[in-house]
Amino acid sequence: MNRHPNDGDQETGSDLRTVGRDRHGRRVDGRRRTRAARLVPFPPVVIAAALTAPVCVPTVPTARQYPPANPDTRMRLNLTGATLIDFDLASGHVTQANFDKATFIGEADFDEATFSEDANFDGAAFTEGVGFGAATFTGDVGLGGAVVVNPAAQHVWPEGWRLETTPEGTAHLAREETDGGPATGSLTGSGGPTAVP
């Protein structure tokens, strides 16, 4: 084993600074640092984590996979005045929802959603298609003053509501007529769930 004369056990910083002043001393100093770095072992936890880390393989979902709605879950949404982009609550279960004066940009999907209490959309604005297909409402549904910017887009509204086009080319939601006159107020549930076809 070839050892350099300055390759002794020099622990103090003053010895290393002295060794590093000349050309030969700087190489020795560099060798010591390299040797010290190579001899420091990795902690066992890091090695074990590297050996047992799961391989992440991205998957492409083929269909929506939601857990079944749990009626005991009491999720309440209050998105009053919110701006929602491509909002999707399809197959969701909400106890109470408040979307008053919310703006829905893009598609708004409530297909097969369950609202076990009130659902308010008063003064909401919808820019594209809206779907409430097969949605279930147990409480009141309020859509008074809701505006639809693109009435030509595909829409499915809750039972009892229809779209009325304005001269400006937009539309608003109105209650369907009952007993010869327009209905007023919100759509009230009749004690049981109401499903939108």
N, CA, C and O of each residue as an XYZ file, in Angstrom:
788
protein
N       0.840     -1.165      0.000
C       0.000      0.000      0.000
C       0.888      1.232      0.000
O       1.736      1.403      0.876
N       0.688      2.069     -0.974
C       1.457      3.311     -1.054
C       0.721      4.394     -0.297
O      -0.430      4.710     -0.598
N       1.384      4.949      0.672
C       0.808      6.044      1.445
C       1.635      7.285      1.234
O       2.863      7.228      1.159
N       0.991      8.344      1.143
C       1.655      9.626      1.018
C       2.086     10.069      2.406
O       1.385      9.782      3.376
N       3.217     10.759      2.538
C       3.681     11.175      3.858
C       2.697     12.091      4.569
O       2.655     12.094      5.799
N       1.919     12.855      3.850
C       0.952     13.742      4.489
C      -0.408     13.081      4.655
O      -1.382     13.748      5.003
N      -0.486     11.768      4.408
C      -1.755     11.060      4.443
C      -2.031     10.489      5.825
O      -2.622      9.414      5.933
N      -1.636     11.153      6.845
C      -1.851     10.674      8.202
C      -3.225     11.068      8.695
O      -4.016     11.660      7.961
N      -3.501     10.739      9.933
C      -4.778     11.091     10.537
C      -4.710     12.529     11.018
O      -4.261     12.796     12.133
N      -5.142     13.428     10.204
C      -5.137     14.839     10.569
C      -6.571     15.236     10.877
O      -7.395     15.355      9.971
N      -6.866     15.436     12.131
C      -8.221     15.702     12.580
C      -8.549     17.184     12.618
O      -9.703     17.563     12.418
N      -7.581     18.011     12.865
C      -7.878     19.418     13.104
C      -7.942     20.178     11.805
O      -7.306     19.812     10.817
N      -8.725     21.252     11.820
C      -8.851     22.097     10.646
C      -7.564     22.830     10.344
O      -7.281     23.104      9.178
N      -6.778     23.157     11.345
C      -5.544     23.900     11.088
C      -4.566     23.047     10.300
O      -3.862     23.572      9.437
N      -4.497     21.733     10.570
C      -3.609     20.862      9.810
C      -4.041     20.783      8.347
O      -3.199     20.791      7.450
N      -5.338     20.706      8.106
C      -5.815     20.618      6.730
C      -5.543     21.904      5.975
O      -5.207     21.863      4.791
N      -5.678     23.029      6.625
C      -5.391     24.291      5.946
C      -3.909     24.381      5.616
O      -3.541     24.894      4.559
N      -3.071     23.898      6.492
C      -1.635     23.927      6.235
C      -1.304     23.014      5.072
O      -0.514     23.377      4.201
N      -1.898     21.836      5.049
C      -1.624     20.883      3.982
C      -2.112     21.434      2.654
O      -1.466     21.199      1.633
N      -3.210     22.147      2.624
C      -3.794     22.619      1.387
C      -3.122     23.826      0.784
O      -3.601     24.326     -0.235
N      -2.034     24.329      1.353
C      -1.423     25.547      0.821
C      -0.534     25.287     -0.379
O      -0.496     26.109     -1.295
N       0.160     24.207     -0.407
C       1.006     23.966     -1.574
C       0.283     23.038     -2.546
O      -0.775     22.494     -2.231
N       0.870     22.863     -3.739
C       0.242     22.070     -4.784
C       0.060     20.621     -4.351
O      -1.015     20.057     -4.553
N       1.064     20.013     -3.772
C       0.981     18.628     -3.341
C      -0.047     18.466     -2.216
O      -0.782     17.480     -2.176
N      -0.088     19.413     -1.334
C      -1.030     19.360     -0.217
C      -2.479     19.451     -0.666
O      -3.354     18.842     -0.051
N      -2.740     20.183     -1.702
C      -4.117     20.304     -2.180
C      -4.624     18.985     -2.745
O      -5.794     18.655     -2.549
N      -3.791     18.223     -3.434
C      -4.215     16.917     -3.946
C      -4.525     15.971     -2.812
O      -5.517     15.245     -2.866
N      -3.695     15.966     -1.786
C      -3.927     15.103     -0.631
C      -5.226     15.499      0.045
O      -6.032     14.645      0.414
N      -5.421     16.783      0.204
C      -6.644     17.266      0.825
C      -7.857     16.796      0.020
O      -8.852     16.351      0.592
N      -7.771     16.895     -1.307
C      -8.856     16.444     -2.157
C      -9.091     14.949     -2.047
O     -10.239     14.503     -2.048
N      -8.017     14.165     -1.951
C      -8.168     12.723     -1.794
C      -8.851     12.383     -0.487
O      -9.690     11.483     -0.440
N      -8.512     13.073      0.547
C      -9.130     12.796      1.843
C     -10.633     13.048      1.794
O     -11.420     12.251      2.306
N     -11.010     14.116      1.199
C     -12.445     14.412      1.129
C     -13.173     13.354      0.311
O     -14.258     12.909      0.686
N     -12.581     12.956     -0.795
C     -13.203     11.933     -1.613
C     -13.300     10.620     -0.863
O     -14.343      9.966     -0.881
N     -12.239     10.239     -0.216
C     -12.224      8.994      0.530
C     -13.267      9.041      1.643
O     -13.975      8.062      1.879
N     -13.359     10.165      2.316
C     -14.333     10.287      3.397
C     -15.753     10.183      2.855
O     -16.618      9.592      3.500
N     -16.000     10.745      1.692
C     -17.341     10.685      1.121
C     -17.698      9.272      0.706
O     -18.850      8.860      0.844
N     -16.726      8.519      0.200
C     -17.001      7.147     -0.210
C     -17.227      6.226      0.973
O     -17.948      5.235      0.849
N     -16.645      6.519      2.086
C     -16.752      5.627      3.233
C     -17.995      5.874      4.078
O     -18.310      5.066      4.951
N     -18.701      6.959      3.842
C     -19.917      7.228      4.613
C     -21.023      6.350      4.044
O     -21.417      6.529      2.892
N     -21.527      5.412      4.824
C     -22.576      4.527      4.303
C     -23.926      5.238      4.281
O     -24.156      6.187      5.031
N     -24.824      4.754      3.396
C     -26.190      5.258      3.388
C     -26.908      4.721      4.615
O     -26.655      3.592      5.034
N     -27.783      5.499      5.185
C     -28.564      4.967      6.303
C     -29.402      3.786      5.832
O     -29.884      3.800      4.700
N     -29.588      2.774      6.653
C     -30.345      1.589      6.232
C     -31.773      1.914      5.827
O     -32.339      1.229      4.975
N     -32.367      2.941      6.416
C     -33.740      3.290      6.074
C     -33.834      3.747      4.628
O     -34.783      3.393      3.929
N     -32.863      4.528      4.171
C     -32.872      5.018      2.796
C     -32.721      3.860      1.825
O     -33.420      3.807      0.813
N     -31.827      2.940      2.115
C     -31.620      1.784      1.238
C     -32.871      0.920      1.209
O     -33.294      0.479      0.140
N     -33.467      0.672      2.368
C     -34.674     -0.153      2.415
C     -35.807      0.506      1.645
O     -36.561     -0.176      0.952
N     -35.935      1.826      1.757
C     -36.999      2.524      1.039
C     -36.786      2.435     -0.462
O     -37.745      2.289     -1.220
N     -35.538      2.521     -0.894
C     -35.252      2.430     -2.320
C     -35.529      1.032     -2.850
O     -35.938      0.880     -4.002
N     -35.317      0.020     -2.038
C     -35.531     -1.354     -2.484
C     -36.993     -1.760     -2.439
O     -37.423     -2.617     -3.212
N     -37.765     -1.153     -1.541
C     -39.152     -1.575     -1.384
C     -40.145     -0.570     -1.936
O     -41.351     -0.765     -1.785
N     -39.678      0.505     -2.575
C     -40.602      1.512     -3.104
C     -41.440      0.898     -4.213
O     -40.899      0.229     -5.094
N     -42.763      1.115     -4.186
C     -43.604      0.556     -5.240
C     -43.361      1.282     -6.556
O     -43.036      2.469     -6.583
N     -43.525      0.552     -7.623
C     -43.360      1.135     -8.946
C     -44.672      1.809     -9.310
O     -45.733      1.190     -9.238
N     -44.603      3.065     -9.697
C     -45.796      3.834    -10.030
C     -46.065      3.699    -11.521
O     -45.302      4.208    -12.342
N     -47.142      3.020    -11.869
C     -47.515      2.847    -13.260
C     -48.805      3.621    -13.481
O     -49.832      3.280    -12.894
N     -48.775      4.658    -14.315
C     -50.000      5.423    -14.529
C     -51.042      4.580    -15.250
O     -50.719      3.809    -16.154
N     -52.280      4.737    -14.842
C     -53.374      4.019    -15.483
C     -54.327      5.032    -16.089
O     -54.464      6.152    -15.597
N     -54.975      4.628    -17.149
C     -55.955      5.475    -17.798
C     -57.328      4.966    -17.387
O     -57.671      3.817    -17.669
N     -58.115      5.799    -16.729
C     -59.433      5.319    -16.323
C     -60.310      5.077    -17.543
O     -60.338      5.883    -18.473
N     -61.017      3.970    -17.528
C     -61.889      3.642    -18.646
C     -63.302      4.143    -18.405
O     -64.046      4.372    -19.359
N     -63.679      4.315    -17.164
C     -65.012      4.808    -16.826
C     -64.941      5.470    -15.459
O     -63.970      5.296    -14.724
N     -65.962      6.218    -15.131
C     -65.998      6.825    -13.803
C     -66.106      5.732    -12.759
O     -66.930      4.824    -12.869
N     -65.280      5.831    -11.767
C     -65.321      4.838    -10.698
C     -65.479      5.576     -9.380
O     -64.495      5.992     -8.767
N     -66.718      5.733     -8.952
C     -67.008      6.419     -7.714
C     -67.450      5.393     -6.676
O     -68.092      4.403     -7.026
N     -67.124      5.608     -5.430
C     -67.672      4.718     -4.412
C     -69.177      4.933     -4.330
O     -69.657      6.019     -4.655
N     -69.922      3.939     -3.910
C     -71.373      4.107     -3.834
C     -71.739      5.213     -2.845
O     -71.056      5.435     -1.845
N     -72.825      5.889     -3.153
C     -73.275      6.976     -2.282
C     -73.658      6.421     -0.915
O     -74.371      5.422     -0.811
N     -73.188      7.066      0.100
C     -73.514      6.673      1.462
C     -74.526      7.670      2.007
O     -74.183      8.832      2.227
N     -75.775      7.241      2.231
C     -76.784      8.183      2.695
C     -76.479      8.756      4.080
O     -77.038      9.788      4.451
N     -75.614      8.113      4.841
C     -75.276      8.627      6.163
C     -74.301      9.796      6.092
O     -74.157     10.543      7.060
N     -73.628      9.960      4.952
C     -72.690     11.061      4.793
C     -73.486     12.346      4.639
O     -74.382     12.423      3.799
N     -73.177     13.331      5.422
C     -73.919     14.585      5.391
C     -73.035     15.686      4.819
O     -72.592     16.579      5.541
N     -72.784     15.612      3.522
C     -71.955     16.615      2.866
C     -72.836     17.784      2.444
O     -73.839     17.612      1.751
N     -72.441     18.964      2.872
C     -73.144     20.186      2.501
C     -72.198     21.041      1.662
O     -71.048     21.270      2.034
N     -72.704     21.505      0.530
C     -71.919     22.368     -0.349
C     -72.483     23.776     -0.289
O     -73.684     23.976     -0.469
N     -71.626     24.747     -0.040
C     -72.027     26.143     -0.128
C     -71.061     26.823     -1.088
O     -69.980     27.264     -0.697
N     -71.466     26.900     -2.337
C     -70.640     27.507     -3.382
C     -71.318     28.770     -3.905
O     -71.300     29.041     -5.106
N     -71.906     29.527     -3.010
C     -72.579     30.770     -3.358
C     -71.596     31.727     -4.022
O     -70.540     32.031     -3.468
N     -71.955     32.199     -5.220
C     -71.129     33.166     -5.929
C     -69.844     32.612     -6.515
O     -69.027     33.382     -7.019
N     -69.639     31.319     -6.467
C     -68.395     30.716     -6.964
C     -68.393     30.673     -8.493
O     -69.448     30.658     -9.127
N     -67.202     30.656     -9.068
C     -67.024     30.413    -10.496
C     -66.516     28.991    -10.634
O     -65.426     28.666    -10.163
N     -67.304     28.144    -11.279
C     -67.003     26.717    -11.371
C     -66.784     26.350    -12.836
O     -67.630     26.632    -13.684
N     -65.658     25.725    -13.127
C     -65.297     25.378    -14.497
C     -65.465     23.878    -14.695
O     -64.888     23.074    -13.963
N     -66.278     23.504    -15.714
C     -66.557     22.093    -16.021
C     -66.903     21.332    -14.747
O     -66.274     20.320    -14.436
N     -67.879     21.803    -14.025
C     -68.270     21.231    -12.733
C     -68.915     19.868    -12.946
O     -69.767     19.705    -13.820
N     -68.505     18.892    -12.145
C     -68.981     17.520    -12.291
C     -69.354     16.965    -10.921
O     -68.486     16.668    -10.100
N     -70.645     16.832    -10.689
C     -71.138     16.212     -9.460
C     -71.940     14.959     -9.811
O     -72.767     14.507     -9.020
N     -71.697     14.405    -10.989
C     -72.422     13.226    -11.453
C     -72.247     12.081    -10.464
O     -71.140     11.808    -10.000
N     -73.338     11.428    -10.154
C     -73.381     10.280     -9.230
C     -72.984     10.656     -7.807
O     -72.754      9.773     -6.981
N     -72.900     11.929     -7.513
C     -72.528     12.361     -6.165
C     -73.734     12.393     -5.242
O     -74.878     12.415     -5.696
N     -73.466     12.396     -3.945
C     -74.529     12.479     -2.943
C     -74.254     13.694     -2.067
O     -73.215     13.784     -1.412
N     -75.201     14.623     -2.067
C     -75.057     15.848     -1.295
C     -76.295     16.007     -0.430
O     -77.420     15.822     -0.893
N     -76.075     16.349      0.822
C     -77.207     16.585      1.701
C     -77.879     17.894      1.328
O     -79.079     17.923      1.056
N     -77.120     18.965      1.313
C     -77.657     20.273      0.979
C     -76.660     20.979      0.071
O     -75.455     20.943      0.321
N     -77.163     21.627     -0.992
C     -76.286     22.313     -1.940
C     -76.792     23.727     -2.167
O     -77.986     23.947     -2.372
N     -75.869     24.683     -2.126
C     -76.217     26.073     -2.370
C     -75.284     26.624     -3.448
O     -74.102     26.866     -3.207
N     -75.849     26.814     -4.644
C     -75.109     27.357     -5.780
C     -75.676     28.723     -6.180
O     -75.555     29.118     -7.339
N     -76.288     29.446     -5.243
C     -76.881     30.747     -5.552
C     -75.835     31.678     -6.157
O     -74.737     31.828     -5.622
N     -76.189     32.301     -7.278
C     -75.343     33.269     -7.991
C     -73.986     32.698     -8.406
O     -73.039     33.453     -8.622
N     -73.887     31.391     -8.519
C     -72.653     30.760     -9.006
C     -72.620     30.856    -10.530
O     -73.666     30.916    -11.177
N     -71.424     30.871    -11.096
C     -71.247     30.887    -12.544
C     -70.608     29.569    -12.957
O     -69.506     29.234    -12.522
N     -71.317     28.827    -13.802
C     -70.826     27.544    -14.298
C     -70.259     27.772    -15.696
O     -71.013     27.997    -16.643
N     -68.933     27.713    -15.828
C     -68.269     27.889    -17.117
C     -67.999     26.501    -17.685
O     -67.404     25.654    -17.019
N     -68.440     26.276    -18.916
C     -68.305     24.943    -19.503
C     -69.483     24.071    -19.084
O     -70.515     24.573    -18.636
N     -69.318     22.782    -19.233
C     -70.384     21.839    -18.901
C     -70.593     21.762    -17.389
O     -69.644     21.866    -16.612
N     -71.842     21.579    -16.988
C     -72.192     21.349    -15.583
C     -72.957     20.035    -15.532
O     -74.050     19.927    -16.087
N     -72.390     19.042    -14.870
C     -72.943     17.688    -14.889
C     -73.425     17.286    -13.501
O     -72.635     17.130    -12.571
N     -74.748     17.121    -13.383
C     -75.366     16.666    -12.140
C     -76.117     15.354    -12.376
O     -76.972     14.978    -11.573
N     -75.805     14.653    -13.474
C     -76.492     13.403    -13.806
C     -76.353     12.395    -12.668
O     -75.263     12.176    -12.140
N     -77.472     11.795    -12.309
C     -77.551     10.757    -11.272
C     -77.085     11.237     -9.897
O     -76.775     10.423     -9.027
N     -77.035     12.545     -9.701
C     -76.680     13.072     -8.377
C     -77.888     12.946     -7.456
O     -79.032     12.940     -7.910
N     -77.620     12.848     -6.165
C     -78.679     12.756     -5.164
C     -78.567     13.943     -4.220
O     -77.523     14.174     -3.610
N     -79.660     14.692     -4.111
C     -79.741     15.824     -3.191
C     -80.775     15.450     -2.136
O     -81.972     15.459     -2.421
N     -80.336     15.123     -0.925
C     -81.270     14.645      0.094
C     -81.965     15.772      0.848
O     -82.918     15.519      1.585
N     -81.509     17.007      0.679
C     -82.221     18.167      1.226
C     -82.329     19.198      0.114
O     -82.437     18.821     -1.053
N     -82.305     20.468      0.432
C     -82.503     21.522     -0.563
C     -81.314     21.661     -1.511
O     -80.162     21.439     -1.136
N     -81.634     22.038     -2.758
C     -80.621     22.357     -3.766
C     -81.000     23.702     -4.370
O     -82.025     23.815     -5.044
N     -80.187     24.715     -4.135
C     -80.497     26.074     -4.584
C     -79.529     26.521     -5.672
O     -78.309     26.484     -5.506
N     -80.114     26.946     -6.792
C     -79.353     27.472     -7.921
C     -79.884     28.860     -8.296
O     -79.717     29.290     -9.438
N     -80.515     29.560     -7.364
C     -81.129     30.859     -7.643
C     -80.080     31.854     -8.130
O     -79.061     32.069     -7.474
N     -80.343     32.460     -9.295
C     -79.438     33.460     -9.850
C     -78.159     32.897    -10.443
O     -77.246     33.659    -10.762
N     -78.069     31.587    -10.597
C     -76.865     30.974    -11.179
C     -76.817     31.256    -12.680
O     -77.850     31.495    -13.307
N     -75.618     31.227    -13.247
C     -75.429     31.424    -14.685
C     -74.722     30.200    -15.256
O     -73.684     29.773    -14.750
N     -75.304     29.642    -16.320
C     -74.751     28.465    -16.985
C     -74.310     28.878    -18.387
O     -75.119     29.392    -19.160
N     -73.026     28.659    -18.730
C     -72.533     29.087    -20.040
C     -72.674     28.015    -21.111
O     -72.753     28.344    -22.295
N     -72.708     26.755    -20.734
C     -72.805     25.658    -21.707
C     -73.896     24.689    -21.262
O     -74.828     25.071    -20.554
N     -73.771     23.442    -21.682
C     -74.772     22.441    -21.375
C     -74.850     22.111    -19.891
O     -73.856     22.158    -19.166
N     -76.065     21.775    -19.466
C     -76.328     21.418    -18.072
C     -77.097     20.113    -18.077
O     -78.039     19.949    -18.851
N     -76.703     19.179    -17.217
C     -77.393     17.901    -17.148
C     -77.797     17.534    -15.736
O     -76.962     17.415    -14.840
N     -79.117     17.353    -15.554
C     -79.652     16.840    -14.298
C     -80.311     15.484    -14.554
O     -81.211     15.093    -13.811
N     -79.876     14.756    -15.596
C     -80.490     13.490    -15.951
C     -80.422     12.481    -14.817
O     -79.351     12.222    -14.268
N     -81.569     11.914    -14.470
C     -81.709     10.906    -13.410
C     -81.240     11.414    -12.049
O     -80.907     10.619    -11.170
N     -81.212     12.739    -11.870
C     -80.879     13.293    -10.551
C     -82.073     13.120     -9.626
O     -83.222     13.158    -10.066
N     -81.796     12.931     -8.344
C     -82.848     12.720     -7.356
C     -82.855     13.876     -6.370
O     -81.831     14.215     -5.778
N     -84.045     14.483     -6.202
C     -84.214     15.600     -5.279
C     -85.236     15.208     -4.224
O     -86.378     14.891     -4.554
N     -84.836     15.226     -2.967
C     -85.756     14.938     -1.874
C     -86.317     16.230     -1.295
O     -87.472     16.268     -0.869
N     -85.517     17.281     -1.275
C     -85.955     18.571     -0.746
C     -86.379     19.504     -1.856
O     -86.792     19.062     -2.928
N     -86.275     20.806     -1.598
C     -86.656     21.833     -2.561
C     -85.543     22.059     -3.577
O     -84.358     21.915     -3.274
N     -85.966     22.425     -4.815
C     -85.022     22.796     -5.860
C     -85.331     24.233     -6.247
O     -86.448     24.533     -6.670
N     -84.360     25.120     -6.109
C     -84.556     26.515     -6.476
C     -83.688     26.888     -7.654
O     -82.460     26.840     -7.575
N     -84.341     27.268     -8.768
C     -83.620     27.703     -9.963
C     -84.097     29.082    -10.410
O     -83.843     29.483    -11.546
N     -84.779     29.804     -9.541
C     -85.315     31.114     -9.892
C     -84.210     32.090    -10.244
O     -83.215     32.210     -9.529
N     -84.397     32.786    -11.354
C     -83.421     33.778    -11.781
C     -82.167     33.205    -12.411
O     -81.245     33.955    -12.730
N     -82.110     31.898    -12.597
C     -80.940     31.291    -13.241
C     -80.932     31.665    -14.720
O     -81.978     31.689    -15.369
N     -79.746     31.954    -15.246
C     -79.583     32.392    -16.631
C     -78.774     31.348    -17.388
O     -77.795     30.807    -16.876
N     -79.205     31.074    -18.626
C     -78.490     30.148    -19.497
C     -77.967     30.959    -20.675
O     -78.751     31.503    -21.453
N     -76.656     31.042    -20.810
C     -76.033     31.865    -21.846
C     -76.181     31.230    -23.219
O     -76.376     31.938    -24.207
N     -76.092     29.903    -23.299
C     -76.166     29.196    -24.579
C     -77.378     28.271    -24.572
O     -77.247     27.088    -24.255
N     -78.562     28.793    -24.918
C     -79.752     27.947    -24.873
C     -79.729     26.813    -25.892
O     -80.469     25.841    -25.739
N     -78.890     26.914    -26.935
C     -78.825     25.868    -27.954
C     -78.058     24.637    -27.473
O     -78.170     23.570    -28.078
N     -77.288     24.766    -26.405
C     -76.544     23.613    -25.875
C     -77.529     22.606    -25.287
O     -78.684     22.935    -25.018
N     -77.063     21.394    -25.095
C     -77.922     20.342    -24.564
C     -78.129     20.550    -23.068
O     -77.172     20.710    -22.309
N     -79.411     20.544    -22.655
C     -79.756     20.755    -21.254
C     -80.783     19.725    -20.817
O     -81.682     19.371    -21.580
N     -80.651     19.251    -19.601
C     -81.668     18.427    -18.960
C     -81.922     19.072    -17.606
O     -81.043     19.103    -16.744
N     -83.149     19.594    -17.427
C     -83.472     20.338    -16.211
C     -84.282     19.485    -15.244
O     -84.895     18.499    -15.655
N     -84.292     19.850    -13.971
C     -85.131     19.118    -13.014
C     -86.611     19.247    -13.386
O     -87.021     20.206    -14.038
N     -87.380     18.287    -12.967
C     -88.811     18.269    -13.236
C     -89.453     19.547    -12.698
O     -89.173     19.981    -11.581
N     -90.322     20.136    -13.522
C     -91.020     21.347    -13.114
C     -90.361     22.622    -13.596
O     -90.875     23.707    -13.325
N     -89.251     22.534    -14.294
C     -88.537     23.716    -14.782
C     -88.382     23.626    -16.291
O     -88.214     22.544    -16.853
N     -88.442     24.792    -16.937
C     -88.242     24.844    -18.383
C     -87.432     26.085    -18.732
O     -87.290     27.004    -17.926
N     -86.908     26.087    -19.946
C     -86.060     27.166    -20.430
C     -86.896     28.130    -21.263
O     -87.629     27.700    -22.154
N     -86.796     29.420    -20.988
C     -87.463     30.451    -21.782
C     -86.393     31.338    -22.409
O     -85.586     31.946    -21.706
N     -86.398     31.405    -23.750
C     -85.400     32.197    -24.465
C     -85.790     33.668    -24.435
O     -86.961     34.017    -24.588
N     -84.795     34.525    -24.236
C     -85.019     35.971    -24.215
C     -84.689     36.556    -25.586
O     -84.017     35.901    -26.383
N     -85.146     37.777    -25.879
C     -84.812     38.402    -27.168
C     -83.308     38.617    -27.359
O     -82.841     38.713    -28.493
N     -82.550     38.694    -26.270
C     -81.098     38.894    -26.369
C     -80.357     37.629    -26.795
O     -79.155     37.674    -27.056
N     -81.061     36.507    -26.866
C     -80.418     35.255    -27.261
C     -80.013     34.380    -26.092
O     -79.580     33.245    -26.296
N     -80.141     34.878    -24.876
C     -79.892     34.043    -23.701
C     -81.225     33.446    -23.267
O     -82.235     33.611    -23.950
N     -81.228     32.769    -22.159
C     -82.468     32.178    -21.652
C     -82.437     32.194    -20.133
O     -81.381     32.314    -19.512
N     -83.605     32.073    -19.559
C     -83.688     31.947    -18.105
C     -84.621     30.788    -17.785
O     -85.418     30.362    -18.620
N     -84.509     30.300    -16.590
C     -85.330     29.171    -16.178
C     -86.621     29.675    -15.549
O     -86.630     30.645    -14.791
N     -87.692     29.000    -15.879
C     -88.993     29.353    -15.326
C     -89.701     28.075    -14.908
O     -89.483     27.006    -15.478
N     -90.544     28.210    -13.910
C     -91.359     27.065    -13.488
C     -92.380     26.755    -14.567
O     -92.912     27.658    -15.213
N     -92.647     25.481    -14.755
C     -93.656     25.087    -15.728
C     -95.026     25.498    -15.214
O     -95.269     25.564    -14.009
N     -95.910     25.772    -16.160
C     -97.249     26.210    -15.790
C     -98.035     25.058    -15.186
O     -97.948     23.913    -15.631
N     -98.810     25.400    -14.153
C     -99.706     24.420    -13.539
C    -101.060     25.074    -13.360
O    -101.134     26.232    -12.950
N    -102.123     24.365    -13.655
C    -103.502     24.854    -13.516
C    -103.728     26.151    -14.284
O    -104.430     27.039    -13.800
N    -103.148     26.273    -15.461
C    -103.382     27.418    -16.314
C    -102.515     28.624    -16.035
O    -102.582     29.587    -16.798
N    -101.706     28.635    -14.992
C    -100.866     29.788    -14.692
C     -99.451     29.352    -14.401
O     -99.199     28.177    -14.131
N     -98.518     30.300    -14.454
C     -97.131     29.916    -14.171
C     -96.942     29.600    -12.696
O     -97.530     30.247    -11.829
N     -96.132     28.620    -12.427
C     -95.820     28.255    -11.046
C     -94.808     29.244    -10.497
O     -93.972     29.762    -11.237
N     -94.882     29.497     -9.227
C     -93.925     30.402     -8.593
C     -93.233     29.682     -7.458
O     -93.684     28.628     -7.009
N     -92.146     30.250     -7.000
C     -91.413     29.655     -5.881
C     -90.524     28.530     -6.338
O     -90.234     28.374     -7.524
N     -90.102     27.757     -5.375
C     -89.196     26.659     -5.692
C     -89.970     25.368     -5.822
O     -91.105     25.260     -5.359
N     -89.367     24.418     -6.436
C     -89.958     23.102     -6.588
C     -89.833     22.380     -5.267
O     -88.724     22.164     -4.779
N     -90.945     22.008     -4.689
C     -90.926     21.379     -3.377
C     -91.070     19.882     -3.531
O     -91.935     19.399     -4.262
N     -90.223     19.160     -2.843
C     -90.313     17.712     -2.851
C     -91.589     17.259     -2.163
O     -92.082     17.940     -1.263
N     -92.125     16.132     -2.568
C     -93.391     15.652     -2.032
C     -93.176     14.586     -0.971
O     -93.959     13.639     -0.886
N     -92.146     14.717     -0.172
C     -91.903     13.739      0.873
C     -91.018     12.604      0.411
O     -90.347     11.969      1.224
N     -91.009     12.341     -0.877
C     -90.182     11.266     -1.401
C     -89.269     11.798     -2.476
O     -89.413     12.946     -2.897
N     -88.329     10.985     -2.931
C     -87.392     11.453     -3.941
C     -88.077     11.706     -5.277
O     -89.007     10.994     -5.655
N     -87.615     12.713     -5.976
C     -88.073     13.013     -7.317
C     -86.906     12.767     -8.255
O     -85.843     13.372     -8.112
N     -87.107     11.887     -9.205
C     -86.043     11.583    -10.158
C     -86.318     12.316    -11.453
O     -87.452     12.325    -11.934
N     -85.307     12.921    -12.015
C     -85.429     13.593    -13.301
C     -85.150     12.564    -14.381
O     -84.119     11.892    -14.340
N     -86.061     12.426    -15.356
C     -85.840     11.405    -16.397
C     -84.664     11.714    -17.274
O     -84.357     10.949    -18.188
